[in-house]
Amino acid sequence: METTSSTNEHTGRGTMWELERNLDQPMDAEAGRLRNMYREKTYPTLVLLQLAFQSLGVVFGDLGTSPLYVFYNIFPREIEDTEQVIGALSLIIYSLTLIPLVKYVFIVLRANDNGQGGTFALYSLLCRHAKINTIPNQHRTDEDLTTYSRHIYDEKSLAAKIKRWLEGHQFRKNAILILVLFGTCMAVGDGILTPAISVLSATGGIQVEEPKMRNDVVVIVSVVILIGLFSMQHFGTDKVSWLFAPIVFVWYILIGILGAVNISKYDQSVLKAFNPIYVYRYFKRGKTSWASLGGIMLSITGTEALFADLSYFPVQAIQIAFTVVVFPCLLLQYTGQAAYIAQNRSSVVHAFYYSLPDSVRWPSFIVATAAAVVASQATISMTYSIIKQALALGCFPRVRIIHTSKKYLGQIYSPDINWILLIFCIAVTAGFKNQSQIANAYGTAVIMVMLVTTFLMVPIMLLVWRSHWSLVVLFTALSLVVEIPYFSAVVRKIDQGGWVPLVFAVAFLIIMYIWHYGTLKRYEFEMHSKVSMAWILGLGPSLGLVRVPGMGLVYTELASGVPHIFSHFITNLPAIHSTLVFVCVKYLPVYTVPPDERFLVKRIGPKNFHMFRCVARYGYKDIHKKDDDFEQMLFNSLMLFVRLESMMEEYTDSDEYSTRELNQAGNANPRINGINASSNMDLSYTSHDSIIQVQSPNHTGNSQAMSSGQTYQTVGDEIAFLNACREAGVVHILGNTIIRARRDSGFLKKFAINYMYAFLRKICRENSVIFNVPHESLLNVGQVFYV
């Protein structure tokens, strides 16, 4: 391949700096605000009711199975009198009212990120309204996305002051990140403990009919059920929810009816528990009542899944299911069970089964076991969701994520996480064998997640909702009045099983923080060592190498500039492809990026360098699916850019083009070479054709390099050249930057970077797998960087 270099007439440092800036700007001009703003999807009434029914099988199973073990954990010893039972019931009633109903269903669910829930959804909202993202890979053009909704504040407002305070110090940004990671880790611990306690409590009903049965048999049955549950996850939430929803619906109707029957049959005086004065009288009993709060709190376990599982179903569907079915049935069951216990104080162990008529005990056991299996589904689905969010924001090692529904984007499955959860669930079930200790561990995980949600809601209400400070104080005070006493109760039981979720949380927190730290250091290295455009221009159109036929896709984390890995590549190899595309795949703190806004394309340098940049933007719910041809989508975006570039040259002499000008040009000439010019994709650019001209490719379609001083005759010539390059072969060049701790680093840093981070990178999935890159067209380029 023959190449000729051209000499720039301009000299001087200032001129060269201006040239580099013009040739390699960030993607300002490429991204414009679309006129059709994103709107949350609305559902017809019939579809909404259908989704509400399905949500029973995914979201509410955990709450529904709590009556199996709550009263036993409240009264592990003897009960003094009926008023003690009424006081505990009163606490259950008002805990269910204040936390799940008021706080979550009517307030926290509104803090969703375009239908997404969980701690990372709250974090993404904050990252859009304040610059607290610790990985600075965002650019102001990302704010033009239709899903990137945020507010602009008056400089003197309270929200603006809080925003500046959060952005003012790196310590505050890290503190928020650690808070989010801790809440996420506790939620993962919840996902491990929920299946264990739900299934073990349900199968314990066998001992009611067979008192001589050993506890080991119950544990074995529980383990078999758990294996079956996790083996079904690959079918997807949509299919699983249709299977599980009828079971949970029958379960709620069953416990509601049985509760009503027990109220009329045993002791109607328990209805006095709806009077909150009995809460006060219950606490007057002393330390015993305070210690029992850990058991009472189990009545609201599963509440955190309401928010975290929000991605699977719309807010209205969850609100309908909770207020119409879940809440009234739970109140009836707890009240009925309390009525039975008031008359049979010695039967508090397995009180649910003992309160059943003999004729329905075995059918109820079967339904209860099935419901317990379903209860586990809520937290399993929640774990998949939050792990995917953490992965997208650079806080978790790469694992495989699979879409399980073509209709609902949020329904996902992770085989890696699924089998890890199964192993830990079996270990907890077989290790403890006692639901009381598992309940203590369970309570610790649940209350920690609730506290994290409360603290994150404070900046959300101030920055996102712009609520009055008095409403924020009221919400926080009411939440903490309920949650702090529960927290103090579970802390006292850390040595009785409560240490388990703390161990899980610390382990996952270390993994997530080390992975995030390593990712941040790798990005900083890329930023600080990117290649100067002046150096690229000095190489000439051939880049100092032989330009061979083909197209090279160079993957980088940089949205602007040429990565250091490229200089490492061209200094060690004698040839480079005729066309180079620097591909940056980055995740933004948004739910999703619409496909027509996903790719931003820009030309790097003069035309005869045949170098482009493509930024592929994804939200934390977007997934690289196998049936998506990423390479084809990228190539189509490149073709469209070239056509629009030519169109803009025809209709204006300005160097920069806005979305409005692009649309006006499209209206003047609606179609250019078969491509709709009024496409929603904004691919404006900066033109520098006068610097170096390029020769059109010959008509035989080879990929020979163009000599300077000549231009393409038509846009079709460049299109033909690019097509010829692609037909000659596409190679995916992935940079493999390995970070190591310096020799003078401390022991902890060396251990974290050289061993922990290196081990995580070794066992996690490669980028090539995530991007679905064919192995035969993959080229890895490695380099070592010391931090």
N, C-alpha and C positions, 0 to 999 in steps of 0.2 A: 504494500500500500504506500502510495506516495503522498507526502504532505509537505506543505510549504508554510513557513511561519511568516507572520506579518509584524512589522515594527510599529509600535504606537508612537505617534508624533508627539504626544504630550510627555513632558518630563517634569520631575519635581515630586517631592514627597506628598504635598497636598493634593496634587492632581491624581497621583496613583491611589491615594487613600479614597478620593472621590470616585474613581473608576471602580475600585473594589467594592465600595458601598453600593454603587449602582448595579454592578453585575451580580451581586450576591446579597440582596436584601432579604429580610424575613418575609413571610407570606402576607404582608399587609394588603397588597393590591389584589391578591387572589381570592380573598374571602369577603363577601358582602352579605349584608342582612337581607334575608328573603322576606317577601311581603306576606306570605302565608305563614303566620306564626303557629307554633305547635299548640295543639289543643288536646287535652286529655280525652281519651276515647269514652264516648257515652254508649250505654247499652240499652236496648229495649227492655221493657218491664219483664217480659217472659224470660229473656236471656239472663237478666239480673237475678231473678228468682232461681233459675237453674244454677247459676254460679254460687248463689247463697247456699243452695243445697249441697253443691260440691265442696264448698269451703268447710262444711261440717267434717268431712273426711280427712282434711289436711290440716286445718287450723285449730279446731276445737276438741280434738280427741283428748289432749292432755288435761284440759280443764274438766272434762267430763268424767275422767277416771279418778280424780282426786277423792271423791267420797269413799273409795275403797280403803284408804289408809289415813285419812285426816284425823278422825276421832281417836284412833289407837295411838297416834303420835301426840295428841293433845293430853290424853290421860293414860300414860304408860303404867301408872300405879292406880290405886283405888280412887273412886269418886266420892267426895264428901256428902254432897246433897244435890237436889234438883236444880237449885239456883246456880250452882257452879256450871252445870250443863247449859243452862239458859244464858249465862254470861259468855261462855265460849261460843255458843251459837250466835249471840248478838255480835260478837267480834267478827265472826265469819260473814254474817250478812253485810255489815258495813264495810268490811274489807273488800268483798266482791263488788259492792256499790261504788266505793271511792276509787279503787285501783283499776279493775278491768273495765267497768262501765264508764265512769266519769273521766278518769285520766287517759286511758288508752283508746276506748272506742270513740269518744267524742272530742278528745283533744289531740293526743299524740298521733293518731291516725291521720290527722290533717297535716301533720308535719312530714308528709311523704314527698319524695323526690320524683314527681311525675309517676306516681303509683308505686314507687319502690320504698321499702321500709327497712328498719334495722339501723344499727349504730353507724355503719358506713354511709348509709343514705343521708343521715343527719350530717355527717362529716362532709360529704360532697356538697350539700347545701351551703354549709359554712365556707367551704373553699371557694365557692362562686361569689359569695358576698363579702369575703375578706381574703386577702392574700396570705393564707396560712398553710398552703400546701408546701411541704418541706422539699419536694422535688420540683424545682422551678422550670418545668418543661412546657409551661403554658405560654401562650402569646395572646396579645390583645385581639387578634383576629379570631381566636376561638370563641370570644364573647359574642361574635356575630351569628353563632349557630342558633337555629330556631329553638333548640331545646335548652339553650344556655340562658335561662331566665334569672334575672337578678334585679335588685333595686339600686337606685342612685339616691344618696342621702344629702340632706342639707348639712353643710359643714358644721353648723352649730347644734345639730340635733344630738340626742343621746346615742342613737345608733351609730352616727359618724364617729363620736368619741370612743365608743366601744370598739369599733372597727380599727381605729388608729391604735388603740391600746393593744389589741390582739396582734396587729401587724408590727408593733414597735420593737419586739424582742424575740429572738430565735427561741429562747427558753419557753415562752408562752406557746409558740407553735408546737414545739416538741411535747409540752405538757398536754395539749389537746390531743395530739397524735397518740401518746401513751395511754390517755384516758380512753380513747376510742379502741385502741388495740386491747386494752384490758377488758373492756366490755365485750368485745368480740370473742376473746379467749374464754371468758366466763360463759358466753352463749354456746360456744363449742362444748364446754364442759357440761352445760345443760343438755346438749344433744347426746352426750354419752350417758348421762345419769337417768334421763327420762325413760328410755326403753327399759333400763334395768329395773327401776322401781315400779313402773306400770305393769310390766309382764309378771314380775315376781309377786306383786300384790294380788293380781288376778288369779294366778295359778295357786296361790296360797289358799284359795277357796276350796281346794280339794280336801284339805285337812279338816274342814267343817264336817264333811260327810265321812271322811276316813281319818279319824283322830290318830290312829296308830301309824299313819304314813310318815316315813322319815323325811326330814327337811331336805336331805340330799336329793330325793326323788323330785321334789318340787323345783329344786335348782336345775336339775337335768332337763325337766320339761320346759323350764323358762329358757334355757340355752337353745334348745331345739327350735322353739318358737322364734327366738331372736334371729337365728340363722335363716329361717324361712322368710322373716320380714325383710332383712337386708338383701336377700337374694331376689326379692321382687322389685327392688328399686329401679332396675334398668328398664322396666316397662314404662316408666315415666309417671309424673304426678297426675297427668290427665286421666290415664287409665286407672291408676291406683285410687284416685279420688272417686271415680265412678264406682269402683268396687267397694271402697271403704265408707262412702257417704251414707248408703242405706244402713250399714251396720251402726254408725254413730247416731243416725236419726232414730233408729229403733231403740238404741241405748238411752238416749235422752228422754224419749217418750216413756220408756220403761221405768227409769229412775224417778221421773216426775210423778207417774201414776202411783208407784210404790210409796213414794214420799207422802203423797196425799192420803193414801190408805193408812199409813202408819200414824199420821197425825190424828185421824179420827179414831183409830183403834187403840192407841196407847195413852197419850197425854197431850191434850190440847193446850195445856198451860204454857207449853214452850213457845206459843205464838207471842208471848210477852217479850220475846227476844227482839222483836222489831222496835221496842222502846230502847233508845240508846242509853238510858240510865243504867241498864244492866251491864254495860261496858265499864262504867265507873265502878259499880259494885264488884265486878269481877277483879279489877286491879286492886281493890282494897283488901283482897284476901292475902296479899303479900307476895313473897318471892316465887312461890309455886305458880301463881298465875302468870308472872312475868316469864318464867322459864318455859311455860307452855306455848308462848307466842311462836316458837319455831314450828310447832305442829299446826297451829292455826294458819300460819303463812302458807302451808302446803295447799290450802284451799284456793289460792290465787296463782299457783304454779301453772305455767302454760300461757299466762298472760303475755309474756314477752314474745311468744310465738305469734300473737295477733299482729304485732307490728313487723316482725322480721319476715313473716310469710306473706306480707302484703303484696309482694311482686306476683304471687300466684293468682290473686283474685282482686277485683276492684274494691275500693273502700266501702261503697254502699252495700255490696254483697255481704261483707263481713259484719257491717253494722246491723243489717237485717237479720242475719243468722243469729247473732248474739242476743239482740233484744227480743226477738220473737221466740226462739227455741232455747238457747243455752241458758240465759240468765234465769228465767222463771223456773225451768226444770231443776237447775241447781239449788235454787232457794227451797223448792218443795222437797228435794231429796235430803238436804242437810237438816231441814226442820223435822222431817219425818224420822230421820235417823236419830236426831236428838230426842225425839219423843220416845223412841224405843229404848234408848240408853237410860233415860230418866226412870224408866220402870224396870230396867234390867242392867243395873250398874256393873255387874260382874261379867257381862258379855261384851265389853267394849272391844276386845280383840275380835277381828272379823265381824264387827257389828253389822256391816252391810248384809252379809250372808245370813247371819242369825235372825235379822229382822224380816227376812223373806218367808212367805208361806212355804211349807214343805213341797207343795205341788209345783212351784215354779223355781225351786232352788237350783236344780240342775240346768234347766234352760237358761236361767239367769247367769249361771256360771259360764256357760258357753258364750253367751252374748258379752259378758264382762271380759272374758279372755280375748274375744275378738276386738272389743272396744279398746282394751289395753294395747293390743298390737297397733291399732289405728292411732292411739294416743302418741305412740312413738313416732308416727309419721310426721306429726307437726314439727317436732324439733329436728328430725332428720332433714326435712325440706328446708327448715330454717338454716341449718348448718351449711347445706349446699349454697344457699343464697348468699350468706355472709362471706363464705370462703371465696366465692366468685368475685364479690365486690372488693375484698382485700387483695386478691390476685391482680385485678385490673388497676388498682391504685398503687401497685408496687410494694405491697406489704405481706405477700405470701409467695412461697416458691411455686413455680409453674406446675399445675396439675391439669389433667384432662377434664374438660367441661363439655357436656353433650346436651344439646337441645332435645327435649323429649316431646315437644308439641309444636306443630307448624302454625297453630292459631295463636298461642300465647307465648310471647318472647321470654317471660320470666321463668317458665317451667324448665328446670335444668336438672342434670344428674352428673355426679362426679364419681366414677368408679374408684379412683384412688382414695378419696375421702370416705367413701362408703365402707370399704373394707377396713380402714383404720378405725372407724367408729365401731364396727362389729367386734374387732379384737378387744377394744377397750371396754365395750359393753359386757362381753363375756367375762373379761377379767374382773370387773366390778361385781357382776352378779355372782360368779363363783367364789370370789374372794371374800365378800362380806356375808352372803347367805342370810343376812338379817336386814329386813326392810327398814328397821328403825335407824340403823347407821347410814344406810343409803339415803333415807329421808333427811337426815342432818346435812349430808353432803349436798343433796339436791337443793335444800333451802338456802344454803350459802351461795350457790351459783345463781339462783333466781333473784335473790335480793340485791346482789352485786350488779346484775344487769339492769335492774330497775333503777338503782341509784345512778348509774352511768347515764341512763336515758333522761332522768330528771335533770342532771347537771348539764347535759347537752341541749336540753330544751330551753334553758335560760338564754343563751346567745341566739338560738333559733327564733324565739319569740321576739327578741329585741331587734335582730338584724333582718330576718326574713319576713316575719309577720308585722314588724314595727309596732308591737303592742305597747300599751302604756305601762310604765314601770310598776304601777300598783297591781296590774293584772299578773305580771310576771312574779311579783312577790307573793301574791295570793296563791298562784299555782304551785310555786316552789314550797311554800309553807305547808299547804295541805298535803302535798306529796310526801314531804319529809316527816310530817307529824305521824304518818302511817308507817313509812319505810324505816325511819331511824329506830323505833322500838323493835321492829322485826330484826333489823341488823344487829342490834345489841343482844338480842336473844340467840341468834345463830352463832355469833362470835363466841359465846360461852360454850358452844358445842363443837368447837373446832377439833378438840381432842377425841370426840366421839364420832368421827366420820366426816366432820366438816372440813378437814384438811384435804380431802380428795380433790374437790374442784380447784382449790388453791394450787395444788401441785400441777394439775392439768393446765390451769391458767398460766402459771409461771413458765411451764415448759413451752407452751404455744407462744407466749409473749416473747420469750427469748428467741425462738425461731423467727417470729415475724419481725422483731426489731432488728435482728442481725441481718435478715434478708433485706429489709428496707435500708439499713445502713450501707450494706454492700452495693445495692442498686444506686443509692445516692452518690456514693464515691465513684462508681463507674460513670455516672452521668457527668459529674464534675470533671473527671478526667477527659471525657469526650469534649466538653465545652472548652477546657483550657488548652487542649492540644490540637484543636481543629486546624486544618491546613489553610494558609493564607491564599486568597484568590490571586494575589500578585504572583505567588509561586506557580500556581496553575497556569496563569497566562504566560509566564516565562517559559513554560514547557512547549508552548505552541499547540496547534490543533492535534498533533499526533501524541501529545502528552509525553514526548520523549521516548515513545515506544512504537512498536508495530501495531497498527489498529487492524485487528482481524475481524472477519465477518461474525456477527452475532450481537446479542444484547446482554449486558450485564446489569443485574439488579443488585445494588450494594445496599445492604440493610444497615441502618444507623439509628441512634437515638436522638440525633440532632435534627431539628426542624430547619436550621439554617447553617450554612458553612459546610465545608468538605471534611469528613471525619479523618482522624489521624490514621485509622486503619487503611485508608485508601493509599496514603503515601507509603505506608509499610508494604502494601500490596504491589504498587508499581515499581518500587525500588528492588523488589526481589523476583519479579517476573519480567520476561522480555517483551510481552505482548499484552494488549488490552482490547476489549471489544469495541466495535465500531460505534455503538451507542451505549451510553452509561446512564442509568437512572438511580439516583440516591433515594432510597425508600426509607421513610421514617414512619414507623407504626407507633402511635402514641394513644394512650387512654386519657380521657378528660373526665373531670368530676361532673359528668352528666349521665343520665339514665341511658340514653341511646343517641347516636348520631344518624340522622336520616341518610339513606343511601345516596341521595342526590347531593348531599353536602359532605360526603365522606372524604373524597380525594381533592387535594389541592395540588396543582401542577405548575411548575415554573421552569423556565429555561435558565441554566447556569452558563454564564459566559457567552461568547459569540456563537452564531449558529453552526459554524463548521467545527466546533468542539463536540457537537452532538451529545451534550450533557444536560440532564434534566433532574429536577428534584420533585418527588411526589410524597406528600404527607398524607398518610391514611389515618384518619381520626376515628376512634371508637369510644363508645360509652361503656360504663362498667357492667352493663348487661348485654353488650354486643359480644358475639362469639365468632371466631373463625371456623365456619362449618366446612365439612369436607365437600359438600355439594356446591359450595361457593368457589368459583374459579377466580381466586384473588389475582392471579396473573392476567387473566382475560379482562377483569374489571380495570386493573391498572393500565393495561394497554389501550383499552377503549377511552379512558380518561386522557391518556397521552395524545391519542388521535384527535379527540375533541379539542384539546388545548391548541394543537397545531392549526386546526381549522379556524378556531376563534381568533387565534393570534393573527392569522392572515386577514381575517375579516376586519379586525380592529385597525390594521395598517391601512386598509382601503378607506375607512370611514372617518379617520381622525389623524391629525398630526401630533397630538399630545403624547407625551411619554407615558403617562399613567391613565388608567381607565377605571371608572367606577361602575358599579352595577347598573346604575341608571343609564349610563352611556352605552353599556353593553346591550341593555334591553332596547334602547332606541335604535342601535345599529341592527339588532335582530329584527325589529319591526320594519326597517327599511329593506332588509334582505333576509327574509325568514329562513331560507335554507341555503346552506353553502355545502356543496359536495355531498348532499344527502343527509347532512346533520342539521338538526333544528337549532338555529342560532339563538333562539329565545329560551334555551334550556335553563333550568334553575341553577345549574352549576356555574359559579362565577370563577372564570379562569383568566382574569385580566393579568397583564404582565407589564414589564418594562422593556421597551424596545431599544436595542443597540445595534441595529443592522449596519449602521455606518462605520462601525469599528472594523469588523472583518466580514467580508462577504463569503458566500459559499457556493460551490458549483453544484448543479443538480446531478443526481445519480443517472447513470446510463440506463437505457430502457431494458437491458437484460436482467435487471433486478439484482446485480451484485452489490456487495457492501463496501465498495472501495471508498476510501476517504476522499473528501472534496478538497480541491485546492483553493487557496485564498484568492480573492480578487474576482471571483465569479459567484453568481447567485443562482438559486433555484428558479427555474422558469415559471413554475406554478406551485401552488401548495400541494398539488397532486404529486409532484416530484419528491417532496420531502416525505409525504405519506408512503409513496412507493419505496423509498429508501428505508423507512422504519419497518415496513412490512417485510422487506428483504432481510433486514437484520433479525427480525423475530423468526422468520422461517429458517435462517441459518442456525438458530439455537439460542435459547435463553439460559443463562447461568445465574443462579442465586448465590451471591457472595455474602456470607454471614461473618461478621466480626465476632471473635471470641476473646473478649478482654478479660484476662485473669488478674485479679487484684491480690496482692500479697502485702503483709505488714512489713514495715521497715525493720532492719535489724535492731535499731535503738528503741523500738516500740516496747510498751509494757507487756507483761504476761497476758493480761486479759484481752488486749487488742490482738496480740498474736494468736491466742486461742480462738477468738471470735472470727478473725479473718482467715487465718491459714488452715484452720481445722473445721469450725462450724460452717462458715459460709462456703468454703470449698466443698465440704461434704454435701451441703444442700444443693449446690449447683450440680454436683455429680449425680445425685439421685433424682433430681427433678427432670421434667420433660424438656427437651431441647427446643430452642426457638423454631428450628426447622419443622418439628412435629406440630407445634402450635400453629405455624403458618401453612401447614400441609404442603411443604416443599418436597418435590420428588427427589429421592436420594441420588439419582443418576445426574441431576443437574445442580447439585449442591457443592459449594466450595467454601470451606471454613478457613478463615485467616485469623491466626492467634497472635496475641501479644501480652506481655506481662507488665503490670503497672503496680508500683509500690506506693502505699498510702501511709 
